Amino acid sequence: MSIMRFFGNKNLLFSFFFCHVFVVNSQEITKEHFKQILANSYIIINYLEKKDIDNAELYLKLSPSDAKKLKISLSNGFNIESARPLPYFLLTDTPNKFNMVITGFDILDKVDNEEYPRGDYYFVIRSEVVIDVENQVINFIKSDVITSDDEINKWWLSRYKTYVDKTLLVRDKYGFVPPPPPLPPKNLK
């Protein structure tokens, strides 16, 4: 009896093979795997705190232009005592992949007529984090650095309404408590 007769048609056979490959290649990420991702993100933060742009660039696989922007940003008054870089993570539709964001900003004094203080941003680093569960390999890909006020304003406006809901998904699944929401940028109108 042929396998095609056994399954009845080509579509069923294709579906079987596709599902098998998909399940094998998209193993569920556990809390332990996420801890590895978190540990790697803190290595990057350590490089940023030490202003070790060469290692941060290698880890994040930054383009030369993004590495230059980050280097300028870190050398222009970035002070670890006042600007603590913190990561947060967002789930994606792709198994074994997260979006990671690291922000570096100073907290400014609260203005009387505003509910929250504002942030003076040095940089926002965005990266996709991919983990190969089988081989225990973590890669940061498609990383970019934004430093201009206009880019940071657009980034913040695109995220502030959904930050809590999206980061709580990661907290609920992996136990990672995200930092407080990023503050509104100082030049946001």
N, C-alpha and C positions, 0 to 999 in steps of 0.2 A: 504494500500500500504506500503510495507516495505521500509526502508530507503535505502537498497541496490538497490532495483528496481528503487527508485527515482534517485539515483546518477548513476546508471548504472553499476558500478563495484567497486571492493574493492580499487583499486588504487586511484580513485577519492575521496573516503571517507577518506582514509589514508592521502591524500594530504590536504584535507580540515582541518582535525584535526591537522596535523603537522603545517600547516600555521597559524592556530589560536593560537596554543601554542607558536610558535615562535614569533609572533607579540605581544602577551600579555607579554612574558618574555623579550622582547628586546625593551622596550620603548626608544624612542629617548632621548638622553641626551641633555638638553637645556644649554644655557649659564649660567643660574643660578646653574644648577647641577655642571657644570664645575667650577664655582666659589667656590663651596663647596669643590671640589677636590683640588683646588689651595690653599684654606685656610688650609686644612689638610696638604698639603705638606709644607706650611710655619710653621706649628706647628713642624713638623719634623726638619726643618731647624733651628728653634729656639732652639730645643734640641741640635742640633749639635753645634751651636754657643756657647751654655752654657756648652758644653762638658758633657751633661747629657745623657750618653750612655744608662742608664737603661730605660729611657722613650723612647728614639729613638729605642732601641731594641724591646720594647713592641709594639710600633706603627707599625714598619716595619715587625714585626714577624721574626726577624733574628735568624738564627741558632746560637748555642753557638760559633762555630768557626768564623762565620762572625761577631758576636758581639765582639769577642776578637780582630779580625783584625781591626775593627773600633775603638775600645778603644785604641789600640796601636797607630793607625794612629793619633787620636785626641791628644794623649799625647806626640807625637813626633814632637813638634814644630808647630802644627797647631795654627795659629794666626788669629783670626777673623778680625783683622785690615788689613791683607794682603791677606787672603784666604777666599773669600766670597762664601759660597756654594749656588748654584743656581739650580733650577729645570728646566727641559724641558720635554715635553710630546710628545709622538708619538701615532698616531692612530693605532688600531689593526683591524683585520678582525672580531673580536668578539664584538658584541654590548655591550655597558656599560663597556668596558675595555680599558684602556690606558696603554702604557708603560711609566714609569717615570724614569728619570735619574737625579741624583743629583751629581754634580762634586764639589770637593774641591781642589783647587790648587792655588799656588802663581804664579803671572805673573813675569817671568824672564826678564832681560834686553834683548833687541833685538840684535841679532848677525848681524854684518854688511852684510854678504852675504845672509841673509835670509829675506824673505818677511814679516814674522810675528814673534812676540816674541814666546817663548816657555813657557810651563807651568810645574811647579814642583808639581806633583799631590800627594795629601795625600790619596785620595780615590775616587772611583766612586761607587755610590750606584745605583743599578738597581732594579726596582720593578714593578710589575703589579698592577695597581689600578683598582679596580672593584667597581662600584656603583650599589647598589640596589635602583633603582629610587623610587619604591613604598614605601619602608620602610625608605628611606633617610639614608642608611647605606653605608659608604665607607670603603673598606678593602684594605690593602696593602698586597699582597701575592707574593710568590716566590721571595722574596727580596734576593739580594746577594750583597756582598761588594768585590770590587777588589782593591788591594793595591800594588801588585807587579809591578815592571816596565814592565815586559814581558806581563802580563795580560792587563795592561793599554795601552801599545803600540798596542796590538792586538785589543782591544776595539776601540781605536781611529781610527786605520786603517780601521776597518769595518764600521765606521760611517761618516768619514769626507766628503766623496763625496756626501752623500745624506742628510746631516744635514739640510741644508737650505730648500730643497724641502719638506722634511717630516715635519719639524716643521712649515712651512708656511701653511700646511694643517690644523693644529690645530689653527693657528692664524686666518685663513680665516673662520673656522667654529665656533670658540668660542671666538675670539677676544683677545686671550692670545699672547702677543708679547714675543717670546722666547729670552733668552739671546744670546749674540753673540756666534758663534760656539766655542766649546772648543778648546783651543790652542793645538798645537802639543806637545806631551810629551818631556821633556828635553833629554831623552836618546834615542829617536827615531832616527834610522839611515836612 
